[in-house]
Amino acid sequence: MAKAQIQYVCSECGSGSLKWQGQCPSCGAWNSLAPGAMPRREHRRDRRGYSGQAIGQKLVDVDSVSVSRSSTGIGELDRVLGGGLVPGSVVLIGGDPGIGKSTLLLQACALQSSNASTLYVSGEESLQQLAMRADRLGIDPSGISVLSATCVEEIVSEAEKQTPTCLVIDSVQTMYTDSLPSPPGSVNQLRDCTAHLVRMAKATGIAVLLVGHVTKEGHIAGPRTLEHMVDVVLYFENESGSRFRVLRAVKNRFGAANELGIFVMTETGMREVKNPSAIFVSRHQQPVSGSVVTVVHEGSRPLLVEVQALTDHSGGGPPRRLAVGLDRNRLALLLAVLNRHAGIRAHDDDVFLNVVGGVRINETSADLAVLAATVSSISEQPVASDTVVFGEVGLAGEIRPVAYGEERLAEAAKLGFKRAIAPRANLPKRAIEGLELVGVDTLSAALQELGVIPET
């Protein structure tokens, strides 16, 4: 019997090498090459899965049919997906162990079972464990078909036989194909199993939901090509000790990327949060210095969050800069602008910044709120609790406009805020009922309007 050849496969990009190297020659990742058996060569015609020539056509001749999405029964999940599940789509969901991936999908299967057929395939848990989870969650399992299998050929055969509307694979790292000798979870197995499921989904119109493990860095385990093969990539996020779960869309071919869904973990499973702005904004009984409310825009909706800053004199050595929910380099840049263009020095102070609720801000609209909270902590002058602040701060000390300014102001007015400090270019032409609008052009003017400039 011929000895199987060994190749080294990169866990980041999936490229192969005949010998081990410290750095992948394709993507440049270090210590990412792992040994694996070289896959058997297949005939090109067999690998394509069909015979004949591919015929191209003009795009104008292709009918643009409006695809009807199917609701999962969970509004926040539908929002992140872009309105619901698209027939034939492949969705990859990643997150830390125990964060609620399997719980959320089992609840979605139960809610869909009234008007759609679902097939839940578990490669990690037995059918008895699934039944126990359904009892604990208090859901009706009568409309859910379950299968305990790890061979992708068996799963595809059963899915084509039942033709469900939705197929859940939990998890893709446990799947394997008979055409490869490598063990489940290896790079070749992940890539080939996912390719099998993608082809099946496109050919049959079955929506496939894949659960993926994550590495210690928080990325989905396996080659990055796995994320390129699927249509939607979702990540579960949460802060340690928090019961809130954030489901973020990183990639979506059918909707907006960076869309956000908020859930809370309860004894009966995952419960969606209808008004997430209310949980990220704490109404203090007394005015508190260092606390400012801002409006960020995640995906297709504005979200009010509270930014808290704490400054303290450094006890010797270099001052500390700690930011939770915001880029630390961005904080250092903003503090330099504050010193240069507002005359407020914080180079001798430790500055600690926190975004309440575990939300991570990935846009520049919170710049003005960050500096307002920092100056409020330095001067011990609180910002009025009914005031909302947003705007990008430039290196010249100017306040730049941000996208979706009118939508942000409308969200603040809906939640009862009375005053808004915003870039002048973001002020709407029509007044917003119940909200006083104050437009600012410079950082010093904004701090004067907030009344937080320290006395000299």
Secondary structure as UniProt FT lines:
FT   STRAND          6..10
FT   TURN            11..13
FT   STRAND          16..17
FT   TURN            25..27
FT   STRAND          33..37
FT   HELIX           44..48
FT   HELIX           59..61
FT   HELIX           75..81
FT   TURN            87..88
FT   STRAND          90..94
FT   TURN            97..98
FT   HELIX           101..112
FT   TURN            113..115
FT   STRAND          118..122
FT   HELIX           127..137
FT   HELIX           141..143
FT   STRAND          144..148
FT   HELIX           152..162
FT   STRAND          166..170
FT   HELIX           172..174
FT   TURN            178..179
FT   TURN            184..185
FT   HELIX           187..204
FT   STRAND          207..212
FT   TURN            216..217
FT   HELIX           225..229
FT   STRAND          232..237
FT   TURN            240..241
FT   STRAND          244..252
FT   TURN            253..254
FT   TURN            257..258
FT   STRAND          260..266
FT   TURN            267..268
FT   STRAND          269..272
FT   HELIX           276..280
FT   TURN            289..290
FT   STRAND          291..298
FT   TURN            299..300
FT   STRAND          301..313
FT   STRAND          321..324
FT   HELIX           328..342
FT   TURN            347..348
FT   STRAND          349..355
FT   HELIX           356..358
FT   HELIX           364..366
FT   HELIX           367..379
FT   TURN            385..386
FT   STRAND          387..389
FT   STRAND          392..393
FT   TURN            395..396
FT   STRAND          398..400
FT   TURN            403..404
FT   HELIX           405..414
FT   TURN            415..416
FT   STRAND          419..423
FT   HELIX           424..426
FT   TURN            433..434
FT   STRAND          436..440
FT   HELIX           443..450
//
